[in-house]
């Protein structure tokens, strides 16, 4: 009976418990309803104005909370244009009230100097807000990894990949060139310092981020048996805490082929920049390179190294990286190692990640896209060819100035685009203008091809090559840029020579040239040209048919010393062999050559 009474007693109270449960659920739902509506509004109203005093969702940490987020796209190769574009867009976004900035990154890498400058930009709190997030969407290799680590947090798109940030060298016409050991160690030093600084600022594992940059690093992931804390240790620290050698759980890759017998691409570059009195040093050995890398990594760590007293408190999770490869991670690995915070697939999830109300995208402007196109190596090579060919035709043939205008436009694009991108300096432009001026002096003031002409060509070549260099010439990147510019310029000059020869050989078969160059209107005195004479002979012969030494005319323009003269009711380009001749003065033909018609003033 007692058991039955207890059973009946429980049945008697069950309806009351149900009523109380329903009342409790109703009160909880009433309390939670505003926050749920607020979260939904924040993920869908991207362009709406935020409600005053609306708190963000409770699940968002206070350091990440933001009402207005700005998304800045970082697409393609990272260079000086990227740096200036990001600086402009960051200022615009903060002016418009953005309290968090997301960098939507999709890049294969880029220039070392530009990447380091962008990292400094991200860490400068006077320009960039502290609430910054790198969204790897879908890849961020090399320089993309470096700038991602500079942000406060990293989120990744599904199937995203980032890592492999070791410095490489690319030569035009050659492709990837292997760095020499000393050169690699010198280039890796600033990268290691940068990623370690980013790790300390943003609480990434210092040893882990170094594996993005340097080959030769072995790492294992271990976990504390009680707290669950996970850290990364190298072989030495693993042996200290476990008392044994770590297991090799990753299959090593095949060793690279030896390159000792491969001749260097530029055997005399060291002699070109060698300081007087400096002797050539022997390349460091592999052991010395390893010691240098280890020395660069010996910055005082934030985490105290493990000791023998920690034995028995840690367990092995997995091996992270072997000494023969660079670290590259996918989304699951990035989150597992503590590098990424979350997987974000679209803008709606990005809004929820911040608990934001609005999201605004700031893409590159059309002018920045145009500048990037104009500073590409193929386009700059074409501009150099157009400039040289158009300038030559304008100087060699009497016409209406079409080729001169084309040369000016090509030169403006050739200089202006690198200047806007931060690659050309004032001295580059000065050298180019000085070179053109010296060439003009040689052609019109000083007869023959002498010192002024040679100096002009050298200045012009040096200025053009200088527009390719954005870094310090003493650095590896600056030297590589110089060689890229030199090779591109030489190829362009060679191509321009071929084009000039081709045009001169087929001058009469090109209708455009016949229309803009004054040859068809010159009188024919039944003089014949030698076969294959080319453009210059065609123009010279045409002028000879119209003019002979001793013919009289008038100066149509001031001859300073070059200008135009009027002979037999025709306008001809001429050059004074004496003093400057004012417009309207009588002149006499002294000589008719292939390049120029020389005249002098006749005295009444």
Buried (B, 14 or more C-beta within 10 A) or exposed (E): EEEEEEEEEEEEEEEEEEEEEEEEEEEEEEEEEEBEEBBEBBBEBBEEEBEEEEEBBEEBEEEBBBBBBBBBBBBBBBBBBBBBBBBBBBEBBBEEEBBBBBBBBBBBBBBBBBBBBBBBBBBEEEBBBEBBBBBBBBBBBBBBBBBBBBBBBBBBBEEBBBBBBBBBBEBBEEEEBBBBBBBBBBBBBBBBBBBBBBBBBBEBBBBBBBBBBBBBBBBBBBBEEEEEEBBBBBBEBBEBBBEEEBEEEBEEEEEEEEEEEEEEEEEEEEEEEEEEEEEEEEEBEEEEBBEBBEEBBEEEBEEEEBEEEBEEEBEBBBBBBBBBBBBBBBBEBBBBBBBBBBBBEEBBBBBBBBBBBBBBBBBBEEEBBBBBEBBEBEBBBBBBBBBBBBBBBBBBBBBEEBBBEBBBBBBEBBBBBBBBBBBBBEEBBEBBBBBBBBBBBBBBEEEEEEEBBEBBBEBBBBBBBBBBBBBEEEBBBBBBBBBBBBBBBEBBBEBBBEBBEBBBEEBEEEEEBEEBBBBEEBEEEEEEBEEEBBBBBBBBBBBBBBBEEEBEBEBBBBBBBBBBBBBEEBBBBBBBBEEEBEEEBEBBBBEBEBEBBBBBBEEE
